[in-house]
């Protein structure tokens, strides 16, 4: 199953994003990430990722995010 | 035992709060926002639920702007010192607790902040407006006096602050849990409260709510669980102001305390406390040897003739009745009531008290007074 992992920053933002996306019908899992640019951060693994839908939902919650990676498992 | 010291901390706690504390030690044993394993994430979920519960309770739609602290004093220090970072003028009331007064004095000593004190017993709008100067940046005020229970109308405070374009920091220590608050549409910079008083959580948790577009300067720096390579605290709330590990168990207890209050009905609690205050006021006044200074918001403040309030509290303690004497950490209020020498006896109620408790207080006072006259 392919899942897209987005990075949102703090655990609080990740919790907020998770609630918004769950309410929007996405199946998500909270994950801890590491990047060379910012160090630790939290993000979400999202199944059936839709670029436009996710962007719309997260923008509605004033959440900035970046696509971290795509998990092919 | 009759516990009438709920303004210091509420006791007893509801059964659901006690159960939640026990459960959280097991279920929330991970450190929220630090690791990525199940226990850490489960704890983080509970902390976020608590943020949402606090936000919903006050009609605020930004749970991420709820900053958890260890108590109201911590919250007030974060708000006052995090928002006032350069010399300016602030206005405080004559009912403030030392948790407002001392941070202001500290800022006066360190960066030259000036302050004026308004009389909260005068018509509020005009009284505050008379103290506004061109360099006034904040009004910092309690919503309810922790000494007498006197109200300071927060809607008027908010109106004056908005009208003059200045910030408003409110101390809600004796307000939340006893009175309904809906901040939607209200002008404020920060609201500060403890979790262990009217909101019925255990000691060890409080919070500051920062208004939209308010970006306080961190007072503590340290781990935030993300943005690790940044040598400074992150830009975003709440982590910007929450350096280090949170008091998870106390936060979870606060969440369950609020849920309990909401199930019970804040208006029901308000009515009950109001009824107990009126009953205590009338019975104390009838004794003929007391002075009653106030009876509102679950607090009744009185003295017995010219006897030291500490002595009265000590005598009541021996009779299994727990009240607080002395100055209640609020010297400005005692100066205003001219009771700096005697202090006041403060009996403070919760939803668990009854008229029977007041009757026992009155009987004990009467008995002691008559014995002392023999």
Interface residues (C-beta under 8 A of the other chain):
Chain A: X9 X10 X11 X12 X13 X15 X16 X19 X30 X31 X32 X37 X38 X39 X40 X41 X42
Chain B: X32 X33 X35 X36 X41 X44 X45 X48 X51 X63 X64 X224 X225 X226 X227 X228 X229 X230 X234 X236 X238 X239
